[in-house]
Structure formats: C-alpha cells, structure tokens
Amino acid sequence: MAGAFLLFSSQAEAQKSNILMEKGLAYLASVQSTSKGYEPSGTSIEPNVVQPSPKAVGQWVNPGTTALCLQAFLNNGHNIDDPLYGTVVTNAINYLLGAQIQSGYHLGAFGSDEGYETAQVIFALKLATITPLNGGGFISGALATNINNALDLALNYYTQDIQDAWTAVSWRYDRSYTGQYSGDMSVNQWVFLAFDIMDYQGKDIWNKIYGYLNNKSCSSGDYSYIGYQSCNTWARGNTCAGTWGAVLAADKGVAAATNLKTRYYNYLDNYTLPQLIDPGQINSNHVYSGGGYYYYLYEFSKAMALGSQTIFAGGDWYAYLYNAIEGQHYTDGNGNYYWNQWGGQGATLETALALLCIQTQSVPVGSSLKISLDTDPAKEDCFDFTVFDEQGNAAGRNNGSWFTNIPLSQWTSTSGDYYEIEIDVLESANYSVQLVNTCGVFKPAELCYRSYLLGVLTDEECFLLEEVPPFTPIGATGFVNAIGGLNVIIVVPPTPLPNMQVNPDAFGFSPFEFSHTYNFQFDISEIEGNSSITGINIFASDLTDQNGNVIQASTYTITPNNIPVIAAGGTATVDVALVTPATLPNPVGFFQGIITIQTPDQVRSVAVELGEPTMTINPTMADVPFTAGSGIFAIDFTGQIGADWEITSDAAWLTATPDMGNNDAAITFNYTTNMSAMERVGNLTIAAPAINAELTFVVTQAGTGSQADQAIELQAGWLGISSFIIPIDPDIEVVLAGIEEQMEIILAKHGFYWPGYNINLIGNWNAYEGYKIKINEPALLEVYGFPAGSQVTVPAGLSFMPVLSSVPVSNQIFADMGDALNYAFNIQEALVYWPAGGIFTIESLMPGVGYLVNLNASVTVDFAPKYATQPQQIARPVNTSFWSNPINTGNPHMISVSAEALSVLEPGDYIGVFNQAGNIAGLASYEKAGNNLLLVAYGDDFTTATKEGLSEGEAMTFSINRAGTGHVYSVEATFDASLNQGIYENGATSVITALKLGALGIGSSVSAAFNIYPNPTTGMLNITANGAYNITLLNAAGQIVKEVTMQNEVTIDLSQLEKGIYFMKAADGHSLVFRKIVVE
C-alpha cells in the first residue's frame, strides 16, 4: 500500500551513538603510544596530555589490542588521510606492519598470543584497505603493497597446516595447535572473521569450520550450544562466537550451517535481555575472566548483528545493549569516555570492545544500498518486485505506479527490463525482497544486492535465477552492515517462501480521542497452500505526529504477539487494543505508526493512523516555460488510508497522468508548447468525494516573452526555413546563435553552415532566400530586425523560396507563376503544389517556412496582402501498414501515381518505394479513386553514418501492402516517358502511369481464406487457413520473436510478449501473407 503513513524508522540510538563514538575514539587517541612523551600541539594525539610510557609509535598495549582499536577508528570512517585521526590510523598501521614476525616457524604471526592477535590484525589491516579515504579512493602505493604482503603471510600462517582430508578445523594459541579438534572457540571466532573479510574459501575451509562446530556442539530439543573446548565451558559466550562461524559458513554456501545457526539462536533466545547483557548477570561462568565482560558483550552483539536479529529475547536487543553501554562509561579529565567493567585487559581494550559493540549496528556516513532485479527485456511485465525494510515499510508497484515508503529511498530505474531501488543506510539493517513471476511459464531473472560507501561499490551479492516458477513467491533477505567494511550478508538466499498476506494492512481512526481504546484485528494468512509460516513475531512502533507528540508502543496490547506456526493455507487472527493517553504535551496532530509482522525470512506491516482525514497536494502550483514539458506533484492523505480521487483539466494543453486512482500518488502533469507571447493558466482539479475534498493544482505557462520581430518554431528533422525579417546583424552565426545547440546544419544555394564542424560557407542571412536546415531537437528561432520588402525574384532551377509575409498566404501565389512553375514542395510536411503531377496539397504558405521550388524560368513573386488567408489545417495520418515510417531526409524525389495506375489498388492499401537493399524510402496511403497520389522517395542523409534512403542513380522498386488481407505484392511501374524513369535523383519528378501486380500475389493459396482472431489480443491468437504455412512473428524493430508451422489452423500463445505492435509473415512456398498484430 502506497502512502506516507508507512514511513517509519528508529534512528535515535544511531544518533546518540555518535556522541559515545566521538568521546570514546578521542580517549583511544589520547592513550595511543607516541614515543614523544609530551605533545603540546598534537592534532591526532590528544594535545597537552602526558602520554603513557613510550612504546612503539602507534601501539595500544599489543598487536591484538592495537588491531581492535584501529578497527574502531576505521569502522567510523577514519582512514590515513582523515583530518582528525589520520595520524592515529597511520601510526597504528605502521606499528602493526613492523610487529609481524618475519622468519622462522611463526612467520607471518603477530603478538605473543599469536592465535588471537594474528586474526585480529588481519581483520584490521584488510579493513584499512577497503575503507575509502577522506579524499576519495583507497590506500595505494607502497603502503598498500606492504599491507597486502603482510596479509598474505598472516593468512598463510593459519592455512598452511590444514590437510585436505580433514573434515573439520580449529585453531588455538599458535599454529602448532592447528588441527581438526585441537583448537578452542575463543581463538576460532577471530579466525572466522579474518577468513570472511579476506574472502578466503580455499581448502574447503567453510565446510571444515562447520564440521568443527557441528561436532563440538551439544543439543537439546530445538537448540544447540558450544563451549570453549567442551560444551559446558563458558557456553553462553562461546555459543555467541559459534553463531559467527555458522552465519558466515551459511553465507558461503554451506547449507547445513543454516540449521545450526538457528539452533544456536534458539539457545540464546531462552534467556532474557538482562540475562544476556547486564554486567551483574554475566560472570566467569559465561566467559573467561581474562576476556571479561566487554569481550563477551562483543561476542553477543556481533552474533546478533551477523544474524540480522532485530527483536530478540523478548525485546529490542540493540536498544537495550546501547543503553547498558551508555550507562557504564567513565569520564577522564578531558571529558572523554572510557569503559572498564570486570575482567578483561584494562581500559584500552575494554573501550575498543565497547565501541565495537556499538558499531555492530552502525555504518559509516555515506553508506547506501542498491537492490535490483534484472529480467529478460521481453518479460518485464512478468514480475512483481517488492522490497521491505525490517519494520515492514514497502517499496514496489501499485496499480502500475511505483512507490516507496522505505525512508531515505528512491527508485532509480523502473522501466525496461531493470528495476533498482537505492536506499541511504544510516544503520545496519535487513532488507527483504519478494518477487513473483505472474506469467504462466518459468522465466529468468537476476537479483542483486550492492553496498556503496561514498558512491564506491564495496560489496555485491547477485543471484541468477534461471527458472523462476510461475505464481510462487520467491524471497531473499540481505543484511547491510559494517562488520568488516560495509558489506551485505545474505541472510536468506532466494528461495520459495510461504505466501504470507496480512489483511487488512492498514487502519485509520478519526477523529483522535484522549483516554480512548481503539480495538481492531487483522489476519495473517498463508494463501498458497504449499508451506507453513513459522516463527512469527508481532510488535508495534511508537505513534508520532507532526507536532512532536509520541504515543508509546507500550500502549498497544497485541494478542498473540508470537505465533509459532501458521499451517499452509491457514489463517491466524491478531487482536489489537490501542489506548491513547489522557494528555499530550503539544496540540494533537496526525499520528502514524506501524505494527510489524516478522518471520526469520519475511516481514510485513500494518499501518495505523489516528487523526482527521485530509487530502493535500504538494506543490500546489507550478510556473513552467513556454516549451513543452512535464512536472510532478504529490497527492497525500492523512487521517484516512487513502481515498478514491479523479483529476480533470480545464485546458486542452494541460493533462495529468494518472488521472484517477486511490491512496497517495505521484502525478505527472504534461503541457504543450505555448507559441503565444502571452502567458496562459490551466487548472487541474483533484476531487476526492469520499472525504468531500477538492483541490486545484495551477499551472502558469510563460509565453515566448519574445520581443523578436519574428519567432519561428522549428520541429526536429529536415525543414525549409525563411524569414520576412532582415536581421539587424545578418551574420548567420549571430542569427542562429540561439539554436546552435539544437541544430545540425543549414544549407543555402551556394554554401552551408555546420556549427559542429565550425564550417561557415554562407556568411550572412539573406531574407530574400530560403534555406534547408536540420534540427536535432525542437527549438525556437528569434529574428530581430526590420521587415523585408514583399517582392522577391526566384531563379530558375531548384531553390528555396522565402515567405515574405507575416501571415499565411494563399497557394494562388503559385498558380500565378503559370508555366514557370514545375512544382513547389514543403519538405517538413510533404505537401506539394505540382500542376504537371496533378497534385495540389499545399493550400497555404506559412511564414517562417522555406518552400523548395523547381522553376522553368525565373519569376518575381509579390507577397501582397491580397494573398493573405487562413493557416492550413494539416492532418498527419497514422501508418497502419506492414512497413515502418520512412525517414524524411529532406532530399525528395516526387512521384505522382496517376489515378489510372491506382485502379489496381483498394482503399486503405499502401504503396511503398524501396532501395535495392529492400529498405523503405517512401510510403503513401491510397484512400479514394479519382485523384493522383503523391509518393515521395527520400534520398540518403549525408549528415549521418548510416544509409537511410536511396543513393543518386539508384533504381527504385515498389510494393503494395493490401489492407484487407495483409498481403504484400511487388509491383511493376510504368513511367511517363518525358520524365524520370524510376531512377532516384534529388529534386527530380516522375509520373507512374500504370502499375502491374507482381507474381507474389499469384497462386491459389493467396486467395484462400486466411483469418486471425482475436486481434488485438491479450495473449492467445488463433489462425485458420487452407493449407500449410510457416508463420514468422516480428517485433517493430524487425527482430524475429516467434516462429511456428501450421496446417489449416493453429493457436499461438503471445502472453509472454511485451504490449505493442507486431508483424506476422505467413509463407506457403507460393505466396506471402502479412498481417499486423496488436498485443494488449
């Protein structure tokens, strides 16, 4: 359901965590070793503070602690060129590079506790290479080389002793402990993270990691747990660590790890949030005291984040954890924060781990996610594609219109075969998709999740779905996070899902009442009947209004709030009671919130609104330029979950799309060009009768505003052009300066001006000549000057005659030329005045047009007022023939087809002229007998690289497309011997005196009945004929989209094709039949 009422997110913790991060990082910077002792003016190291005893520059305690501190800075977006902490990060990296063991048995290791510290350093150094620099790009040069070399050595330290035959693997204090089961979970967990960030998958490592976890786990009922080396040693903390390995193994394709991951979470879910987080309830029975409280808390928080948990152990685990960490900080003498609970290795390590706990739910500034569905270009209408955030806000298509209710998101592609949504990510979160193939057969698609930091791609997870079954919901969930750099973990890979529907999915109550109970219920159903929905959690958000009032989520009573299972085809009813408070601090506004329905692999929501129903539009008016264009305004409803609406316009030049609907919507308003110098105003009225609402959107369109003495509207294509104004500055470059970007070239009788090539062989504009111009996009030419005289002498031969009049002129001006005139031609409209050809389609001459005239002798023309007339109304027929429209290249060869020759045609037939390659070069529609027909053959356009029409001296061929049957006949033309005999020549004329149908139309099978129905069709097309035919279906681009054979009759399924026009060719070995097919 579209509408702003679904907008909901919770960013409070993320915003507050910035304060903790700022003060916590400042503390870590202040205790980093500098070797200077006292630094009175430092920028990265805390200034004016006596530092601890000097060690190596950049060190915090040891390599492992240094790596975790460094990770905290990098996770917050600080790299080596950061203006605040660049020196801190640089020193830490250099310290770690210098601390690596360079020879011997322990080559590549770090620190005295090599098993822990080496993995921690791998993670931090790799994170440094994939965290963007402040100035863009990444660490490069010698430093990047040194880091990568160190990473290769460190990774080899863990992998070199692994045997291919092993089915499990684990690590401990140093490499000598590497074995199938000789390691411990306290070290293993760090190695898991190191392998993940390095994307290491050699030696079947993730199957071996799963083998160890599965072998060492103990089980009871629906849960499993794992300990340090045996099940019961520090089980709670080590089960958190076990989830790291199970989640990452599942992400790497180990299918069995998914079940183990779920069982670990089930074990942890048996506890309450206080039992899992409060320091008074965590002790040495849960984690080794040398690791301490924050070591355990990091194990827990990362387990929650990696598994994309939101509501866990009965509540919002991150909010509870954040509040706990916030309440535990200490403040040093400089106002910076540090942490130091029981156990552990001191304040430095504890502070780093506390910050890393907070960062499990945070992402760097500038993080974004793109989710896309790429389909077969011909199958775009086969897929419904919907995206959900973890609160259940949706983005997708509703009644043909694309919407998004996910905060900070927008659809970046909704056309063709590619759909993509971009989301600005402020904190780690799950995003789920559901796609449904609505066609009746299997179809392919590719689903991708891509994360970006400051516009740079950081991770990509794509799935090629080669055969998506019809009408089966396919779901996937990706978790975007900054654990190991901004990345996406696929929590649920694309898989068929139960078809979960919530009905109704929105409730609106109006008006608002204090101390009132609003009761409502909704159903959760599985409607496909193939699989059950399991593990359903239901929870509410706060209701907030625009005035800052909050109705706490705790005022809801939801029964039940957890549903273990809904059987396939089953339904569960949820009862909700919402109690409003007795008072509120601010004036009552419009309240919005949602109830989230969440399973391990799906999420839905129910929108809740309290308030007065209103409809608004934004904006309410628009000022637009005189040129044609479009804009957007939004219809929004409050106090009611949408209403039916309809839009009407009081101006023919102003329309709206869509013009009816319900709920919130984005409306596109369209307007045509205003050629008047005065502005005009149009109104769109939006009426919603159900709530007695009627609003007006006002569009004010500017006039040309031109003070020009002549304004000439130029459409795209080849045109004849002239002016009745002599420019003040006749330099043609000055005259055309306003349209230089829109034009390609202009041709005069003795030269041309081609701006793109900086060639000007014309010089000055001459109002007593006409020109031929090619326009690439519509433009308005404004000419400033003074009127030209009304007389012009037009030379013999071919030239463009200007119109020296400010008003339309009657075609009598051509009649008065007598025998001197061969023809006059309007190239943009393909109209002609041709006495010898018997065709007179030019009725009036328009100011601004240049007419191509062919004169036997020069004539002097006087555009006297006596010739003034009304403008000609020009009808532009729609081409319904088998052929595409020919390209008007501005190089015409006029052919008059005599009335006698047309006797072989039937009304509605088309006659086409073709070049020797068979490409259409001209087309005319025959409507009625008794008149000659103009057929214009166009030559090649020399300004393009392709050949559009006929070449000089090329023979023309002709065909007829019969309207009644769709048959195409080749025809033999007989020409008037006194004129051109069918050889293309620019500006030449020919007259066809007779047409003879060719052999293509002969044969009994052509005259046989050939029927198609229904046409137009929505999918199934029936064909009946007498005999066998080979059927070929082509799209508008001439590409073959389907081929079948038939004997007497056949039914073809066209439902998989895009809507549009197609052409059918049927051949039986003797003849061809062509038909136009419309797919709706």
Buried (B, 14 or more C-beta within 10 A) or exposed (E): BBBBBBBBBBEEBBEBBEEBBEBBBBBBBBBBBBEEEEBEEBBBBBEEBEBBEEBBBBBBBBBBBBBBBBBBBBBBBBBBBBEBBBBBBBBBBBBBBBBBBEEEEBBBBBBEBBBBBBBBBBBBBBBBBBBBBBEEEEBEEEBEEBBBEBBEBBBEBBBEBBEEEBEBBBBBBBBEBBBBEEBBBBBBBBBBBBBBBBEBEEBBBBBBBBBBBBEBBBEEEEBBBBBBBEBEBBBBBBBBBBBBBBBBBBBBEBEBBBEBBBBBBBBBBEBBBEBBBEBEEBBEEBBBEEBBBBBBBBBBBBBBBBBBBBBBBBEBBBBBBBBBBBEBBEEBEEEBBBBBBBBBBEBBBBBBBBBBBBBBBBBBEBBBBBBBBBBBEBBBBBBBBBBBBBBBBBBBBBEEBBBBBBBBBEBEBBEEBBBBBBBBBBBBBBBBBBBBBEBEBEBBBBBBBBBBBBEBEBBEBEBEBEEBBEEBBBBBBBBBBBBBBBBBBBBBBBEBBBBBBBEEBBBBBBEBEEEEEBEBEBEBBBBBEBBEBBBBBBBBBBBBBEEEBBBEBEBBBBEEBEBEEBBBBBEBEBEBBBBBBEEBEEEBBBBBBBBBBBBBBBBBBBBBBBBBBBBBBEEEEBEBBBBBEEBEBEBBBBBBBBBEBBBEBEBEBBBBEBBBBBBBBEBEBBBBBBEBBEBBEBBBBBBBEBBEBEBEBBBEBBBBEBEBBBBBEBEEBBBBBBBBBBBEEBBBBBBBEBBEEBBBBBBBBEEBBBBEEEEBEBBEBBBBBBBBBBBBEBBBBBBBBEBBEBEBEBBBBBBBBBBBBBBBBBBEBBEBBEEBBBBBBBBBBBBBBBBBBBBBBBBBBBBBBBBBBBBEEEBEBEBEEEBBBEEBEEEEEEEEBBBBEBBBBBBBBBBBBBBEBBEBBBEBBBBBBBBEEEBBBBBBBBEEEEBBBBBBBBBBBEBEEEEBBBEEEBEBBBBBBBBEBBBBBBBEBBBBEEBBEBBBBBBBBBBBBBBEBBEBBEEEBBEBEBEBEEBEBEBEBBBEBEBEBEBBBBBEEEEEBBEEEBEEEBEBEBBBBBEEEBBBBBBBEEBBBBBBBEBE
